């Protein structure tokens, strides 16, 4: 049986090399060895994507190589995600989740979906590159308790403000809590555009969502 170090290094190398088969193989080894599935993806998978990003910035890698790396990470996520555990919520709620318009980076959003679903929330995943109006419509249609938006680019972040402004204009901002996330999104910026929180990762999204749903229920005068 491989050591933890060998598994982690093998997994990271598979991602950096864009090798889906090797990523899946090391993910299976991680499961067999009882390694923490969430840590494998977010810490070690995240570190591997940082290396990929450095290569992209140094022009050693171009978009196709980055895409292969993302696919390799996803191959590992497919195997590891059933083993990710989140504390079950005692406050069931509906969360609408999406990557904002113009942005197709969906790995982080998918991790948030995995963790919120594992915690027992009903997650409506609208995917990536989602127009603001469609998001607002889905919140209304599903009477969502929480709206989660992801953006990985400084150019697409402003869409989050756009959606929040639309919720305000349509008089429903008070009915739904809004969390936002993604690399360039800071807590200060999130609060400045009127979001309720910016949990720093998928695991933190679970606690934040629970807290915000409890707050929403209290505002509505509902007890649990
Ligand atoms: C993988 C990747 C791609 C892949 C995406 C594949 C996919 N299916 O997602 C591909 C190759 C398609 C791609 C394309 C492009 N990319 Co790109 N990409 C990346 C890269 C290397 C990694 C992103 C990633 O997956 N990280 C791993 C995940 C796990 O982390 P995460 O997304 O941050 O998510 C975590 C947290 O942020 C948080 N979170 C995320 N979302 C949410 C949401 C909520 C509600 C919450 C609570 C939390 C949360 O939780 C997650 C888990 O912990 C980044 C570099 C980087 N450092 O981020 C560049 C990067 C984001 N890309 C960039 C660019 C420029 C592009 C392109 C324009 C390149 C081009 N010339 O075509 C295109 C844009 C396409 C588009 N319209 O969106 C730039 C953006 C710069 C900017 N303007 O801000 C970056 C920063 C690279 C760089 N240094 O220049 N990219």
Boltz pocket constraint, residues with backbone or C-beta under 6 A from the ligand:
constraints:
  - pocket:
      binder: B
      contacts: [[A, 41], [A, 42], [A, 45], [A, 46], [A, 49], [A, 50], [A, 52], [A, 53], [A, 56], [A, 57], [A, 63], [A, 64], [A, 66], [A, 67], [A, 70], [A, 102], [A, 103], [A, 104], [A, 105], [A, 106], [A, 107], [A, 108], [A, 109], [A, 111], [A, 112], [A, 147], [A, 148], [A, 149], [A, 150], [A, 151], [A, 152], [A, 153], [A, 154], [A, 155], [A, 179], [A, 180], [A, 181], [A, 182], [A, 183], [A, 184], [A, 198], [A, 199], [A, 200], [A, 201], [A, 202], [A, 203], [A, 205]]
      max_distance: 6.0
